[in-house]
Amino acid sequence: MEMEKPSYESPLEQGIECIKKVTVGNMAAEEYFSKRIDARGHYSLPWPEITWVRHNDMDLYRRFLLKLKLHHRRIVLLREEILGFTQTELYDFYGIHKDLTGKFLGRQKKRREVRVSPLMIRNITPIIKTDIDDRVISFFAILMRVPPSWILFDEPELEWTTVHFEKTGHHVVTEYELLTIIKGIESVSYHDVIPMILNIRGSKLRLRLEVKYGSFLLEYADAGLQLGAFETLVNLLEPMVKKTGIIRTVIPNHLNLAIIGGDPAHITPPEYRADLDFVKSLRVE
């Protein structure tokens, strides 16, 4: 079901029109971004058009991102609407300091006081504290559901990859360990995204596990969809599965296969579609 399209005069509709204009070259990116800056010069205003486009028109979302220079693309992809986390939460949960994300966005370093948050879930702080390294880049790419090159280069690669899953301090788990983790999610009262590599029946599957307030979203992210492996995952987790479907990405020929457990309203991203019949029609081996 598509999100209801608002009236032309609404800020959301105006934002959608701006994205379309930037994409076809009828508006400079600088003009669009100037409309998203508050009185202090910060990008603190909501960008509802980004969520709307991800839900309704992934092709427009992809073309819009490709039209942007790297600096502007990073600003968009580091938005809470896409990451699912605020800059404060990135620091509190993962140790990714605001100075680092600021430097990544081209802002001058402010030398904030470094503290250890009691909310820390997992430390992804770079080895060299003054710069973002492969581990942080890889984690960002997994949060954003884009290949790392989309936040590294003006002209990114147009093919899907999961090589960066190996660089995130990932969890390598067995079927039994994954099942144990999923069974324990019901009592979880925080939000986390965990890159995983599952050893299952002689294969290694790259998984993106998102946990949010007792619900979970498990995505099978490998290129070259292996429906047999995905069906094995569904059967393994069957008692906890509420929905299965697909999650579209910026790469047109790649979809993440998805399993949702708990309350779908807590965990379902805009790119999700309950459309496994479509996946099966692709007949990807």
N, C-alpha and C positions, 0 to 999 in steps of 0.2 A: 504494500500500500504506500503510495507516494505521499510525502508531506504536502499539506495544503499550500498552494502558492499564494502569497499574500497580495494585497492590493498594491498598485504601482507606487503609491505615495509612501509606503512603509519604508523604514530604514533597511529592512531585509531586502526588499525588492530593489531598492537603489543600489545596495551592495552587489546584488547579483548582476545588475546591469553594468556596474563598473568592472566586475570580473570579465564579463563578456567583451567589453570595450578594450580592456587591456590585452586580452587574448588575441583579438583581431587587429590590434595596433591602432585603435581609434582613441586611446587614452594612454598617456605615459604612466608607467608604473609609479613614478614619483608623485604624480597627482593623486593616484589611488591611495598610496600610503599616507599622504598628507592628510587625508580624510579620516585616518584611523589614529591620529595623534591627539592626546588630550592637552589641556592648557599647560601642563608641565613638560610637554615634549615627549611623553611616554606613550607606548602602544598599550594603554590600559583599557581602551574602549572595547566592548564586545564585537566580535566579527561573526555574527550569525550566518552570514552568507557562505562562509567556509563550510560550516556543518551542513547547510542546505545543499550545496553543490556536491559534497561527498555522498550525500544520500540519493540525490536525484540525477546527477549528471557527472559520472566519474570521468568521462572523456573530456568534458570542459575543465574539470579539476586538474587533470593531467596536463592538458594543453596550457592552462594558466600557469602552472608551476614551471613548465618548460620555457615559457615566454619570459619569465623573470630572470634577472641576473642573480648570481649566487647569493649576494648579500640579502636581497629581498626575499629570495626563496627560503633562506634560513629563518628570516623573521616570521614568515608564514608557518613553516613547519615546526618552529619552537613555540607556537601558540598553545595555550592550554587546551583549546578546542581540538587540537590534533594530538598532542602528547598525552592528554588525559591528566597531566600534573601541572601545578603551578611551579614557578621558579623556586619558590620557598619550599615546596614539597620535594623537588629534586634535591635540594640541599639537605632537608631534614631526613628524607628517607634513604638517600643514596650518597650523600656527601659531595654532590656536584655543586660547587660553590657558585654563587651568583656572579662573582668576578670572572669565572671561567666562561659561563654562558655569555656574559657581557662582552668579553674579549672575542668570543666566537662570532658575535654580532657586530664587531667592530667598534665597541664602546671602550673608552679609556678605563683602565683598571682603577678601582676605587679603594683597594686595600682594606676591605672590611675585616673585622675581627673574625677569626676562625674559631668555631666552637664545635663541640660534639653534641649532636642532637639526641635527646632521649628517645626520639621517634625513629632512629636509624633502623632500617630493615636490612640493608646490605651496602657495604662500602664500595663504591665504584670510583672513588677519587683517583685521579691520574697519579702515576709514580712521580712525575715532575709536576709539582703542585701549581705551576704558573701557566700550564698549557693543557689543552684538551688532547688526549691521546687516542689510540685506536680503540681502546676499551670503551671510552665514553662515546666516541663516534658510532661504534657498533651498537651500543645500547640505544642511542638516540634513533638510529635507523630502524631498530626493531620496534621501538615505541611508535615511530611515524609510519611504519610499513612501507618503507622505500629502500632501494639499494643505497649503500653508503655514498656512492658517487653523486647522488642527488643533493647531498649537503657538503660536498667537497669540491665540485667543479661546476663551472658555468654550463658546460655541455656534458650532462651526465650520460651514463650508459643506459640503454633502453632495453636491457635484458635483466631478468630476475636473477638474484643470487642469494645464497644463504651462507657464504663463506664467513661472513662477519659473526655468525653465531659462535664460531670457535674462539672469538676474541673477547668475549664478554664476561669471563669468569663463570661460564655456564655450568649448569648442573647436568651431569651425565647420570641417567637413571635407568633402572630396569623396569619391567612391567609392574612388578610387585611394588617397587618404590613409588612409581607414578600413582598407582592405585591408592597407596597409603596417603600420599600428599593430597589427592583429590578428596578422599574421605574426610580429611581433617579441615577442609576449607569451610565447612558449615559454621565452624566456630571462629573464623577469621573476622576481625573487626577493622581491617585496614585495607589499603589499596596497593597492589604490587604487580609488576610484570616480570616474569621469570623466563629467560631464555633457557631451553632445555634441549638435550640430545638424548633421545630414547633408544636404547639398544633393545630391539625386538625382533626375534626370529631371524637373526643374522643380518638385519638391516639397521641403519642408523637414521632416525627421523628427527628433523629439526622442528622443534615445537616452540610456540609462543604461548605461555600460560599467563593469563591475566586473572587476578584474584581481587574481588571487590565486595567487601561486606557480606561474606557468606555465599557469594555466587562466583562462578568461574567461566572463563572463555578460553578454550584450548584450540589453538590453530595449528594445523599441519602446514608448514611453510615451505617445504622443499619444492624446487622446480621439477616439472615433470610429474604431474599428479598421479600417484599410485593409489587407486581407489581401494584396492585390496588391503593395503596397509591402513588406510583410513577406516575401513570397515572393521578391521581388527581392533583399532582404538575404540570405536563406538561399542563394539561387543564387550571389550574389557571394562568400560565405564558405564555400561548399560543402566544399572540401577540409578545412577546420578544424572543421566542425560535427559534434559528437557527439550532441547531443540538441536537440530543439525542443519548446516547450510553452507553458504560460501561467503567469503569476504573479498570484495574486489580490491585491487591494488592499482598503483599508478602505471603498472606494466599491463597492457591490455590483454595479453595472452596468459597472464598468471593470476590465479585465484588461490587464496588460502582456504582450505577446508576447515570448517569450524564445528565445535561441539560446545553447547551452552548448558550449564547446570545451575541450579538455584533459581533466582528471580531474574528472568531475561531483561527486565526493565533496568536493572542495576548495571548490566554488563554489555548490552548489545550496542556495537558501534554503528555509525551511520552507513558504513559500506556493506553491512550485512544483508544477505538475502537468504531466505529459506527456500533454496532452489537447487537441491541435489540432483533433481532430474536433469537440469541443464548441464551440470557437471558430467553426469553419466553420458549425456549425448555427445560430449567432446571426444569420448573414447580415447583418452590419453593413456598410453601404456607406461 
